[in-house]
């Protein structure tokens, strides 16, 4: 079983990374659209991890139901 993801830590890390990327895209590169694109990708990565954890919980619950029906 994979280790559980700490949502608060992951969200905080992605948030800090998003702010840094937007600041870099505005100050250094001067292209805000690049920063927005990267922030959207980071948001999709977070949603993907949440989806994987949700699917793992559903699979675990289904296994428990199947085990109860066998007994």
C-alpha positions in Angstrom: 0.0 0.0 0.0 1.5 3.4 -1.0 2.1 5.9 1.8 -0.8 8.4 2.4 -0.3 11.9 0.9 -0.5 14.8 3.4 -2.9 17.1 1.6 -2.0 20.2 3.5 1.7 19.8 2.9 1.1 19.0 -0.8 -1.2 22.0 -1.2 1.2 24.3 0.6 4.1 23.2 -1.5 2.2 23.6 -4.8 0.9 27.0 -3.6 4.4 28.2 -2.8 5.7 26.9 -6.1 2.8 28.5 -8.0 3.5 31.9 -6.4 7.2 31.6 -7.3 6.5 30.6 -10.9 4.0 33.5 -11.3 6.5 36.0 -9.8 9.3 34.6 -12.1 7.0 34.9 -15.1 6.0 38.4 -14.4 9.4 39.9 -13.2 12.0 38.0 -15.2 10.3 36.7 -18.3 7.5 39.3 -18.5 5.0 36.8 -19.9 2.1 36.3 -17.5 0.5 33.6 -19.6 3.5 31.3 -19.1 3.0 31.6 -15.3 -0.8 31.0 -15.6 -0.2 27.9 -17.7 2.3 26.5 -15.2 -0.1 27.2 -12.3 -2.9 25.4 -14.1 -0.6 22.4 -14.6 0.3 22.4 -10.9 -3.4 22.4 -10.1 -4.0 19.5 -12.4 -1.2 17.6 -10.7 -2.8 18.2 -7.3 -6.2 17.0 -8.6 -4.6 13.9 -10.1 -3.1 12.9 -6.8 -6.4 13.5 -5.0 -8.1 11.3 -7.7 -5.6 8.6 -7.2 -6.1 8.6 -3.4 -9.9 8.6 -3.8 -9.7 5.6 -6.2 -7.4 3.8 -3.7 -10.0 4.4 -0.9 -12.8 3.1 -3.1 -10.8 0.0 -4.0 -10.0 -0.7 -0.4 -13.7 -0.3 0.6 -14.8 -2.7 -2.2 -12.2 -5.3 -1.1 -13.6 -5.0 2.5 -17.1 -5.5 1.2 -16.0 -8.5 -0.8 -14.2 -10.0 2.1 -17.3 -9.6 4.3 -19.5 -11.4 1.7 -17.1 -14.3 1.5 -17.4 -15.0 5.3 
